[in-house]
């Protein structure tokens, strides 16, 4: 899946990483995000550059370690 946007919604992030909404809530609790509104159920967007850095740091480094072992 190719997503070329500056910000990603929770649904796009879920589809991109293949994880559930509950995993997003757990793993991205302290992650930089933009909340559109004050209500509890307001839309939340995540900055794409930060997502790419997170993927690089959390997933690719671990996969390359397990492959080389």
Secondary structure, 3 states (H helix, E strand, C coil): CCCCCCEEEHHHHHHHHCCCHHHHHHHCCCCCCEEECCCCCCEEEEEHHHHHHHHHHHHHHHHHHHHHC
